[in-house]
Amino acid sequence: MTSPIANSILYPSIIDITESLHTTKFLSNALISISTFFNGIAPLGWASYSEVYETRKKAYVISLLLFMITSITCAVATNIWLLLIMRGLQASGVSAALCIGAGTISDIYIPTERGTAYGYFSLVIVIGPIIGPIVGGYITDYLGWRWIFWFLSIFGSLTLISLFFISETYNSKITFTIKHDDMMKKKKFNPFLPLYMFKYPNKFYGLSPSKAGLVFISLGLGQILGNVIGGKWSDIVLIKFKNKNNGKLIPEQRINSIWLGSIIIPLIFIAYGWLIERKSGA
């Protein structure tokens, strides 16, 4: 949860940071986009480190140490440029859990239980962006934006301490083989594409930082429900197909669990768009 919280916690405080550091809105908004960018790039390095050195725990420890150091530096930064650099490094450090977390689940759960575990893991990830703005808004209102980074450093410290009570989970045993050569074919990939989805926060509605953070609650409730149900449904579907195949487990059969969502989601978007068009306040 540390990574999504750290990425979203600054949303309500952008205006305060702009005024405090006497900078432009563009550079202040870049604090969000640079964090998003490194959250997408850095996991590639952490995943490689974990596999090459056959460890999960050491990767977590190193990443959290980097996160704590950069969070403290952000808290005392006196100019936007130092803050931007540290935000990038901060995101690089805290992003390890995004990729290694799934591997940890595979280490400790059997295949027919991983769907539920992945559901709860995803739940933690989606809760973060909802909790982050709420916490960040109230901290900004009552303590100032710098205390956001002090909060993150304390949060990271507690997470780091908890790691010393957890054993190494890495399992180097190969449990499957790739049979199709086309899985290795090059795919078109644009690492900058997610940045086009970034929306700059602006003061359209005159909300205080704390009230702006509360806007994310409804989104969080839906994601919580979806992740809990989705994970369990995925396991149910996998077990169903396993029984049909005389006990033979084919991991790809878990994909069949998406059909229900693929029908419901477009209908929801159509209904939501219609309600907006009707100006019903949706």
C-alpha positions as CSV (number, residue, x, y, z in Angstrom):
1,M,0.0,0.0,0.0
2,T,3.0,2.3,0.5
3,S,3.5,2.8,-3.2
4,P,0.0,3.9,-4.2
5,I,-0.4,6.1,-1.1
6,A,3.0,7.8,-1.8
7,N,2.0,8.4,-5.4
8,S,-1.4,9.9,-4.7
9,I,-1.0,11.6,-1.4
10,L,0.2,14.9,-3.0
11,Y,-3.0,15.5,-5.1
12,P,-4.7,17.9,-2.7
13,S,-1.5,19.8,-1.8
14,I,-0.3,20.9,-5.3
15,I,-1.5,24.4,-4.9
16,D,0.1,24.8,-1.4
17,I,3.4,23.5,-2.8
18,T,3.2,25.9,-5.7
19,E,2.8,28.9,-3.4
20,S,5.3,27.7,-0.8
21,L,8.2,27.1,-3.2
22,H,7.3,30.0,-5.5
23,T,7.1,27.8,-8.5
24,T,4.8,27.2,-11.5
25,K,1.7,25.0,-11.5
26,F,3.4,23.0,-14.3
27,L,6.3,22.0,-12.2
28,S,4.2,21.3,-9.1
29,N,1.9,19.0,-11.2
30,A,5.1,17.3,-12.5
31,L,5.6,16.0,-8.9
32,I,2.7,13.6,-9.7
33,S,3.6,12.7,-13.2
34,I,7.3,12.0,-12.4
35,S,6.2,9.7,-9.6
36,T,3.8,7.9,-11.9
37,F,6.6,7.5,-14.5
38,F,9.1,6.0,-12.2
39,N,6.5,3.8,-10.6
40,G,6.1,2.2,-14.1
41,I,9.8,2.0,-15.0
42,A,11.6,1.1,-11.8
43,P,9.8,-2.2,-11.1
44,L,11.7,-3.7,-14.1
45,G,14.9,-3.3,-12.2
46,W,13.5,-4.6,-8.9
47,A,12.1,-7.7,-10.6
48,S,15.4,-8.4,-12.3
49,Y,17.3,-8.0,-9.0
50,S,14.9,-10.3,-7.2
51,E,15.3,-13.1,-9.8
52,V,19.1,-12.7,-10.3
53,Y,19.9,-12.7,-6.6
54,E,17.0,-15.1,-5.7
55,T,15.6,-12.9,-3.0
56,R,12.4,-11.0,-2.2
57,K,13.2,-9.8,1.3
58,K,16.5,-8.0,0.4
59,A,14.8,-6.2,-2.5
60,Y,12.0,-5.0,-0.1
61,V,14.6,-3.8,2.4
62,I,16.8,-1.9,-0.1
63,S,13.7,-0.3,-1.7
64,L,12.3,0.9,1.6
65,L,15.6,2.3,2.7
66,L,15.7,4.4,-0.5
67,F,12.1,5.4,0.0
68,M,12.7,6.6,3.6
69,I,15.9,8.6,2.7
70,T,14.2,10.4,-0.2
71,S,11.0,11.1,1.8
72,I,13.0,12.8,4.5
73,T,14.9,14.8,1.8
74,C,11.6,15.8,0.2
75,A,10.4,17.0,3.6
76,V,13.3,19.5,3.9
77,A,13.5,20.5,0.2
78,T,13.8,24.2,-0.3
79,N,13.2,24.3,-4.1
80,I,11.1,22.5,-6.6
81,W,14.0,20.9,-8.5
82,L,15.3,19.0,-5.5
83,L,11.8,18.0,-4.7
84,L,11.3,16.7,-8.3
85,I,14.5,14.6,-8.2
86,M,13.7,13.1,-4.8
87,R,10.1,12.3,-5.9
88,G,11.5,10.3,-8.8
89,L,13.9,8.4,-6.6
90,Q,11.2,8.0,-3.9
91,A,8.9,6.4,-6.5
92,S,11.7,4.2,-7.7
93,G,12.3,2.9,-4.2
94,V,8.7,2.3,-3.2
95,S,7.7,0.6,-6.5
96,A,9.4,-2.7,-5.7
97,A,6.4,-4.1,-4.0
98,L,4.3,-3.6,-7.1
99,C,6.2,-6.3,-9.0
100,I,7.7,-8.4,-6.3
101,G,4.5,-8.6,-4.4
102,A,2.9,-10.8,-7.0
103,G,5.9,-13.1,-7.0
104,T,5.7,-13.4,-3.2
105,I,2.1,-14.5,-3.5
106,S,3.2,-17.2,-6.0
107,D,5.8,-18.3,-3.5
108,I,3.5,-19.0,-0.7
109,Y,0.1,-19.9,-2.3
110,I,-0.9,-23.0,-4.3
111,P,-2.3,-22.2,-7.8
112,T,-6.0,-22.7,-6.9
113,E,-5.7,-20.2,-4.0
114,R,-3.7,-17.5,-5.8
115,G,-6.7,-15.8,-7.4
116,T,-8.2,-14.9,-4.0
117,A,-4.7,-13.8,-2.8
118,Y,-4.1,-11.7,-5.9
119,G,-7.5,-10.1,-5.3
120,Y,-6.6,-9.0,-1.8
121,F,-3.2,-7.8,-3.1
122,S,-4.9,-5.8,-5.8
123,L,-7.3,-4.5,-3.2
124,V,-4.5,-3.0,-1.2
125,I,-3.1,-1.4,-4.4
126,V,-6.4,0.3,-5.3
127,I,-7.1,1.4,-1.8
128,G,-3.9,3.4,-1.7
129,P,-4.9,6.0,-4.3
130,I,-8.1,6.6,-2.3
131,I,-6.5,6.8,1.1
132,G,-3.6,8.9,-0.1
133,P,-5.5,12.0,-1.1
134,I,-7.7,11.9,2.0
135,V,-4.7,11.6,4.3
136,G,-2.7,14.2,2.3
137,G,-5.6,16.6,2.3
138,Y,-6.0,16.7,6.1
139,I,-2.2,16.7,6.7
140,T,-1.9,19.7,4.4
141,D,-4.8,21.6,6.1
142,Y,-3.6,21.0,9.6
143,L,0.2,20.5,9.5
144,G,1.4,21.7,6.1
145,W,2.5,19.9,3.0
146,R,6.0,19.0,4.3
147,W,4.4,16.8,6.9
148,I,3.2,14.6,4.1
149,F,6.7,13.4,3.6
150,W,7.4,13.1,7.3
151,F,4.3,10.9,7.4
152,L,5.6,8.8,4.5
153,S,9.0,8.3,6.1
154,I,7.4,7.1,9.3
155,F,5.1,4.8,7.4
156,G,8.0,3.4,5.5
157,S,10.0,2.9,8.7
158,L,7.1,0.9,10.2
159,T,6.9,-1.2,7.0
160,L,10.6,-1.8,7.1
161,I,10.5,-3.0,10.7
162,S,7.8,-5.4,9.9
163,L,10.0,-7.1,7.3
164,F,12.4,-8.3,10.0
165,F,9.6,-10.6,11.3
166,I,9.0,-12.1,7.8
167,S,11.0,-15.0,6.4
168,E,12.5,-15.1,2.8
169,T,9.9,-16.6,0.5
170,Y,11.8,-16.9,-2.8
171,N,11.4,-20.2,-4.5
172,S,13.8,-20.9,-7.4
173,K,12.0,-24.1,-8.5
174,I,10.6,-23.8,-12.0
175,T,7.0,-25.0,-12.0
176,F,6.2,-24.7,-15.7
177,T,7.8,-24.4,-19.1
178,I,7.0,-22.1,-22.0
179,K,6.0,-24.2,-25.0
180,H,5.2,-21.6,-27.6
181,D,8.0,-19.7,-29.3
182,D,5.7,-16.8,-30.2
183,M,5.6,-15.8,-26.5
184,M,9.0,-14.4,-27.0
185,K,8.1,-12.3,-30.0
186,K,8.6,-8.6,-29.7
187,K,5.6,-6.5,-28.8
188,K,5.1,-2.9,-29.5
189,F,5.6,-1.0,-26.2
190,N,5.4,2.7,-25.5
191,P,6.4,3.5,-21.9
192,F,5.3,7.1,-22.2
193,L,1.7,6.2,-23.2
194,P,0.3,6.1,-19.6
195,L,1.4,9.8,-19.2
196,Y,-1.3,10.8,-21.6
197,M,-3.9,9.6,-19.1
198,F,-2.5,11.9,-16.4
199,K,-5.0,14.6,-15.4
200,Y,-3.5,17.7,-13.8
201,P,-5.3,18.7,-10.6
202,N,-6.7,22.2,-10.8
203,K,-8.9,24.3,-8.5
204,F,-12.2,24.1,-10.4
205,Y,-14.6,23.6,-7.5
206,G,-12.9,25.6,-4.8
207,L,-12.6,22.6,-2.4
208,S,-10.1,22.6,0.4
209,P,-7.4,20.0,0.3
210,S,-9.2,17.8,2.9
211,K,-12.5,17.9,1.0
212,A,-10.8,17.3,-2.3
213,G,-9.4,14.1,-0.9
214,L,-12.8,12.8,0.2
215,V,-13.9,12.8,-3.5
216,F,-12.0,9.5,-3.9
217,I,-14.0,7.6,-1.4
218,S,-16.8,6.4,-3.8
219,L,-14.1,5.2,-6.2
220,G,-12.5,3.2,-3.5
221,L,-15.7,1.5,-2.3
222,G,-16.3,0.2,-5.8
223,Q,-12.7,-1.0,-6.2
224,I,-12.7,-2.8,-2.8
225,L,-15.9,-4.7,-3.7
226,G,-14.6,-5.6,-7.2
227,N,-11.2,-6.9,-6.0
228,V,-12.6,-9.0,-3.2
229,I,-15.3,-10.6,-5.4
230,G,-13.0,-10.8,-8.5
231,G,-10.3,-12.7,-6.7
232,K,-12.6,-15.3,-5.3
233,W,-14.5,-15.6,-8.7
234,S,-11.2,-16.3,-10.4
235,D,-10.4,-19.2,-8.1
236,I,-13.9,-20.6,-8.6
237,V,-13.5,-20.6,-12.3
238,L,-10.1,-22.2,-12.2
239,I,-11.3,-25.0,-10.0
240,K,-14.3,-25.6,-12.2
241,F,-12.1,-26.1,-15.3
242,K,-9.6,-28.2,-13.3
243,N,-12.4,-30.6,-12.5
244,K,-13.5,-30.7,-16.1
245,N,-9.9,-31.6,-17.1
246,N,-9.7,-34.6,-14.8
247,G,-7.7,-32.7,-12.2
248,K,-5.2,-31.2,-14.7
249,L,-4.5,-27.6,-13.9
250,I,-4.0,-25.2,-16.8
251,P,-3.2,-21.6,-15.4
252,E,-4.4,-19.9,-18.6
253,Q,-8.0,-21.2,-17.9
254,R,-8.2,-18.5,-15.2
255,I,-8.7,-16.0,-18.1
256,N,-12.3,-17.4,-18.5
257,S,-13.2,-15.5,-15.3
258,I,-13.1,-12.2,-17.3
259,W,-16.2,-12.9,-19.4
260,L,-18.7,-11.7,-16.8
261,G,-16.9,-8.4,-16.3
262,S,-16.4,-7.9,-20.0
263,I,-20.2,-7.9,-20.4
264,I,-21.0,-5.8,-17.3
265,I,-18.4,-3.1,-17.6
266,P,-19.5,-1.7,-21.1
267,L,-23.1,-1.6,-19.9
268,I,-22.0,0.4,-16.8
269,F,-20.0,2.9,-19.0
270,I,-23.0,3.3,-21.3
271,A,-25.3,4.0,-18.4
272,Y,-22.9,6.4,-16.8
273,G,-22.4,8.3,-20.0
274,W,-26.2,8.5,-20.5
275,L,-26.6,9.9,-17.0
276,I,-24.0,12.5,-17.5
277,E,-25.6,13.5,-20.8
278,R,-28.9,13.9,-19.0
279,K,-27.2,16.1,-16.4
280,S,-28.4,14.0,-13.6
281,G,-25.4,14.8,-11.4
282,A,-23.7,11.4,-11.8
